[in-house]
Amino acid sequence: MSKTEALIDHYVTQHAPTGRWHADECGVGAFEIDAQGRWFHEGAPISRAGLVRLFASVLCYEQGQYLLKSPAETCPVKVADSPFVVVSWQYCNLAPTLGLSTTLIAEDNLGRLWPVCSEFPLVLKSYQGQPVPYLMLNYGLSARISRSVYYQWAELAQSRDDEFVLTSANTSFVIG
C-alpha cells in the first residue's frame, strides 16, 4: 500500500460499488441538489442528515448525468453545480508518520473527510463565470471549494508564474 493509499484508507468514507450496478430507472420522483449542496426530493428539502449521507454513498456521475444507484434501481439527480461543497479543512496529523509533506484534509458539507492529494486533486472550473477550485472525488463526483476555505488556502498558497499554487501530500495544485 502506498503512502497516499494509506492516507485515503484512513480518511475516506466507503462508497457503494455503484459501477457494478446496472438496474432500470426508478419512478420515485425528482431528486435535486442545489449549488449549496442541499438535497431535495420533489421540491421539498431532505432534512435528515443520515438520509442525505446514505444517498451520497450511492451517488455517481456516469455518461454526463448524476445518478442514485442501487442493485434494484437507478434514479437520475439534477445537480445545479457540484453535489458537494468543501466547508472546512484541517492539517493532517497522520501525513508526517507516512513520510508525506504537509497534507490538507478537506471536509465537505456532509462531514466527510477527503485528503487533498493526487487521488483527490484540486482542479479549476468555472463557477458563476469565475475560475474556482473543485476537489475531484471518486465516482466522477466533485466538491466545490467554499469561498471561506478558498481564502484560507490562498493565504497558504505560493505565487508561481502568475498562478497561486497550493501544495498538499507532495503534490502541487493551481488554485487561482
C-alpha positions in Angstrom: 0.0 0.0 0.0 1.4 3.4 -1.0 1.7 6.3 1.4 -1.2 8.1 -0.3 -3.4 4.9 -0.3 -2.8 4.6 3.4 -3.9 8.2 3.9 -7.0 7.7 1.8 -7.8 4.4 3.6 -7.7 6.3 6.9 -9.9 9.2 5.9 -12.2 8.4 3.1 -15.7 7.0 3.8 -16.5 4.0 1.8 -18.8 4.3 -1.2 -21.1 1.7 -2.6 -19.9 -0.2 -5.6 -22.2 1.7 -8.0 -20.1 0.8 -11.0 -21.2 -2.8 -10.8 -25.0 -2.0 -10.6 -27.0 -1.7 -13.8 -30.7 -1.5 -12.8 -33.6 0.1 -14.6 -34.6 3.7 -13.8 -37.0 4.1 -10.8 -40.1 6.3 -10.7 -39.8 7.7 -7.2 -39.9 11.4 -8.1 -37.4 14.1 -8.8 -34.2 14.4 -6.8 -32.2 17.7 -6.9 -29.0 19.1 -5.3 -28.7 22.9 -5.4 -25.5 24.9 -5.7 -25.0 24.9 -1.9 -25.1 21.1 -1.7 -28.6 20.9 -0.3 -30.7 17.9 -1.3 -34.4 17.9 -2.4 -37.0 15.4 -3.3 -39.9 16.6 -5.4 -39.1 20.2 -4.3 -39.0 19.5 -0.6 -35.7 19.7 1.3 -34.4 16.4 2.6 -33.6 17.5 6.2 -32.4 14.2 7.7 -28.6 14.2 7.5 -28.4 10.4 7.8 -30.6 10.0 4.7 -28.6 12.6 2.7 -25.4 10.7 3.7 -27.0 7.4 2.6 -28.0 8.9 -0.8 -24.5 10.4 -1.2 -23.0 6.9 -0.7 -24.8 5.7 -3.8 -24.4 8.9 -5.9 -22.3 8.7 -9.1 -21.7 10.6 -12.3 -21.9 8.5 -15.4 -22.2 9.3 -19.1 -22.9 13.0 -18.4 -25.5 12.6 -15.7 -25.8 12.2 -11.9 -27.4 9.0 -10.7 -28.5 7.5 -7.4 -27.8 3.8 -8.0 -28.7 0.6 -6.1 -28.7 -3.0 -7.3 -32.5 -2.7 -7.8 -33.0 0.8 -9.3 -31.3 3.9 -10.8 -32.7 7.4 -10.2 -31.5 10.5 -12.1 -30.5 13.5 -10.0 -30.5 17.1 -11.2 -27.4 18.9 -9.8 -27.1 22.7 -10.1 -23.3 22.8 -9.9 -21.5 20.2 -7.8 -23.2 17.8 -5.4 -20.9 18.7 -2.5 -19.1 21.8 -1.1 -15.9 21.8 0.9 -16.8 23.9 4.0 -13.8 23.5 6.2 -10.3 21.9 6.4 -7.5 20.9 8.7 -3.9 19.8 8.6 -3.4 16.0 8.5 -1.7 14.7 11.6 -1.1 11.3 10.0 0.9 12.6 7.0 4.3 13.0 8.7 4.1 9.4 10.0 3.6 8.3 6.4 6.5 10.4 5.1 4.2 12.8 3.3 4.7 16.6 3.4 2.0 18.9 4.7 -1.3 17.4 3.8 -4.7 19.2 3.8 -7.8 17.4 4.8 -11.0 18.9 3.3 -14.4 18.4 5.0 -17.4 18.5 2.8 -20.9 19.7 3.7 -21.8 16.1 4.8 -19.0 16.0 7.3 -16.9 13.6 5.2 -13.1 14.0 5.1 -11.0 14.0 1.9 -7.2 14.3 1.7 -6.1 16.8 -0.9 -3.7 14.6 -2.9 -3.1 13.1 -6.4 -6.0 10.7 -5.9 -8.4 13.6 -4.9 -6.9 16.6 -6.8 -7.9 20.2 -6.9 -8.9 21.5 -10.4 -10.1 24.9 -11.6 -13.6 25.0 -13.1 -15.9 27.9 -13.9 -18.5 28.8 -11.3 -20.7 31.8 -11.9 -18.2 33.0 -14.6 -15.1 32.8 -12.3 -12.4 30.1 -12.0 -13.0 28.3 -8.7 -11.1 25.2 -7.3 -13.0 22.0 -7.0 -11.9 18.8 -5.2 -12.3 15.9 -7.5 -13.8 12.9 -5.7 -14.4 9.3 -6.6 -17.1 8.0 -8.9 -16.9 11.1 -11.1 -18.1 13.4 -8.3 -16.7 16.7 -7.1 -16.9 19.3 -4.3 -16.7 23.0 -4.9 -14.3 24.8 -2.5 -16.3 27.3 -0.5 -15.3 31.0 -0.5 -14.1 30.9 3.1 -11.9 27.8 2.5 -10.6 29.3 -0.7 -9.5 32.5 1.0 -7.8 30.5 3.8 -5.9 28.4 1.2 -5.0 31.4 -0.8 -3.1 32.7 2.3 -1.1 29.4 2.3 -0.5 29.3 -1.5 2.8 30.2 -3.2 2.8 32.6 -6.2 4.4 30.9 -9.3 4.3 32.3 -12.8 1.1 34.4 -12.2 -0.6 31.5 -10.5 -1.3 30.6 -6.9 -0.1 27.1 -6.1 -1.1 25.1 -3.1 0.9 22.0 -2.1 -0.6 19.0 -0.3 0.6 15.4 0.1 3.7 16.1 -2.1 1.6 17.4 -5.0 1.1 21.0 -6.2 -2.3 22.3 -7.3 -3.2 25.6 -9.0 -5.9 27.3 -7.1 -6.0 30.7 -8.9 
